[in-house]
Amino acid sequence: MNKAEQLVRQADRYILGLAATYRGCWEAACRHDGLDPQCTLAVFSDENPYIPYLHRIYQQYQEALAAYQVWGYVGQRLSSCS
């Protein structure tokens, strides 16, 4: 395996890891507010402690996608992790 293939696999693992972390945090936030974790849109309470983490993970996910797309990595969608 050459260096480029190693980088693509590393990027893939990182992005899929972020997506899985986001999904877990989404489910915890939904459970905290008594919502169905399978919903695609939710309004969370102001007291929900998971919201800052959701925003931070999503931002990291978007930044990683943008960084890897620069050199041709297509990436995954968050929904592919469910």
N, C-alpha and C positions, 0 to 999 in steps of 0.2 A: 504494500500500500504506500503510495507516495504522499508527500507532504500536503498537497492540496486535498486529497481524499481524507486524510486525517483531520484537517481543519473543518471540512464539511461535516464529518461525523461528530466532531466536537461541538460544532455549532448546532447541529440537529439535536444532540443530547441536551444542550443548554436551553434551547428554545422549548423543547418538549418538557423539560423540567420546570421552566417558568410557567408553562401552560398548566401543568399538573398542580403546581403550587397555587396558581390563581383559582383553579377549579375547587381545590380543597378549602381555600379561604372563602370563596363564594358560597359554598355549602355551609360553612360555619356561620357566615353572616346571615344567611337565610334562616338557619335553625335558630339563631339568636333572636330574630324578629318573628319567628313562627311562620315563615314563608316556605313554599315549595322550592327546593333547590333546583328543580328542573325548569323553573320559569326562566324566561329570557329577559325579562324586564322586572325590576324591583325598585321600590322606594324604601330605603332603610331608615330606621329611626336615628335620631341625632345621638342616641346613647350607644349605638352599635360600635363596639371596640374594633371590629374587623375592617371598617371602611378605610382608614388610612393605609392599611396593608394592601387592600385591594387596589387602591390608586397607585401605590408604589410598585407593586408587582406588574400591573398593567403598563406602567410607564417603562419599566425595565424591559418588558416583552417587546413593546413598540420600538425602543431604541435598539434592541438586539436584532429585530427584523430589519430595520433600516440599515444597520451596520453590515449585516451579512448580505443584504440584497445588493449592496454596492459592488460586490465582486461576484454576483450571479447566484447567490443562494436564494432559492424560492421561499422557503420557510413553511410553517404550518399555521393553521388557524387555531385559536383557543377552543373552538367547538370540537375540534378533532380529538380532544383529550377526554371527552366525556364518555 
